[in-house]
Amino acid sequence: MSFSVRFTPGAKNDIDRLYAFLLQHDIDTAERALQAIKDAMKFLETYPFSCRKANSQNPWLREILVPFGNSGYLMLFEIENAQTITILAIRHQREEDYY
C-alpha cells in the first residue's frame, strides 16, 4: 500500500523556516537537512503505521523522528485515510516548542 503525503500550510512554513535557519550558516547543511526530511516523507509513503503514536487517544496521530546530526527533527502527521497522510508540523528537537 502506498500513501500520498501532503502538508498543511503550517508544515510548509516549518520547512521553510528550518531551511532558512540552516541556510544562514551553510548551504550544504541546509540541503542535507532538507534531504533527510524528504527521506522521512518517502518512508511514510509505505510505513506510516510503524511510527509511534503521538496521542494515546488518537491512533491516527503519529510522529516520526528524523535523525540529523547530533539531534534531528520531529514530524507530526495524521493518517487521514487509506490513501493520504498529512504532515501537520515539523520541529527541530532543540526548539523550545518541541512539544
DAVEN-V103496 format. One record per residue. N is the residue number from 0. PHI is phi in degrees with one decimal (NA if undefined). BURIAL is b if it has 24 or more other ideal C-beta (glycine too) atoms within 12 Angstrom, else e. D_CENTER is the distance of its C-alpha to the mean C-alpha in whole Angstrom. Layout:
N|PHI|BURIAL|D_CENTER ; N|PHI|BURIAL|D_CENTER
//
This chain:
0|NA|e|20 ; 1|-121.2|e|17 ; 2|-101.8|b|15 ; 3|-91.9|e|14 ; 4|-105.7|b|11 ; 5|-128.6|e|11 ; 6|-123.5|b|10 ; 7|-77.6|e|11 ; 8|-57.4|e|13 ; 9|-64.0|e|12 ; 10|-67.8|b|8 ; 11|-62.5|e|10 ; 12|-63.8|e|12 ; 13|-60.8|b|9 ; 14|-61.7|b|9 ; 15|-60.0|e|13 ; 16|-65.8|e|13 ; 17|-65.3|b|11 ; 18|-64.5|b|13 ; 19|-61.6|e|16 ; 20|-61.7|e|16 ; 21|-69.2|b|16 ; 22|-63.0|e|19 ; 23|-62.7|e|21 ; 24|-103.6|e|22 ; 25|-166.0|e|21 ; 26|-66.2|e|20 ; 27|-64.6|e|20 ; 28|-65.6|e|17 ; 29|-61.2|e|15 ; 30|-67.9|e|15 ; 31|-66.0|e|14 ; 32|-64.8|b|11 ; 33|-61.7|b|10 ; 34|-66.7|e|11 ; 35|-61.6|b|9 ; 36|-67.0|b|6 ; 37|-63.1|e|8 ; 38|-62.7|e|10 ; 39|-65.2|b|7 ; 40|-62.6|b|7 ; 41|-61.8|e|11 ; 42|-60.6|b|11 ; 43|-64.6|b|9 ; 44|-59.4|e|12 ; 45|-113.2|e|15 ; 46|-124.7|e|14 ; 47|-65.1|b|12 ; 48|-75.4|e|14 ; 49|-82.3|e|14 ; 50|-85.3|b|11 ; 51|-72.6|e|13 ; 52|-72.3|e|14 ; 53|-87.6|e|13 ; 54|-147.0|e|16 ; 55|-66.3|e|19 ; 56|-85.3|e|21 ; 57|-131.1|e|18 ; 58|-68.7|e|17 ; 59|-90.8|e|15 ; 60|-91.6|b|13 ; 61|-136.3|b|10 ; 62|-141.4|b|8 ; 63|-126.8|b|6 ; 64|-86.0|b|7 ; 65|-113.4|b|7 ; 66|-64.2|e|11 ; 67|-159.9|b|12 ; 68|65.4|e|16 ; 69|-81.1|e|17 ; 70|-140.1|e|14 ; 71|156.3|b|10 ; 72|-124.4|b|7 ; 73|-122.9|b|6 ; 74|-109.8|b|3 ; 75|-93.5|b|6 ; 76|-142.0|b|7 ; 77|-126.1|b|11 ; 78|-83.4|b|13 ; 79|-74.6|e|16 ; 80|-161.4|e|18 ; 81|-71.1|e|19 ; 82|-121.4|e|18 ; 83|-130.5|e|15 ; 84|-120.8|b|11 ; 85|-116.8|b|10 ; 86|-77.8|b|6 ; 87|-95.5|b|8 ; 88|-161.1|b|7 ; 89|-135.5|b|5 ; 90|-132.4|b|8 ; 91|-78.1|b|10 ; 92|-66.0|e|11 ; 93|-98.8|e|15 ; 94|-73.5|e|14 ; 95|-62.7|e|17 ; 96|-97.9|e|15 ; 97|-51.5|e|12 ; 98|-119.3|e|13
//
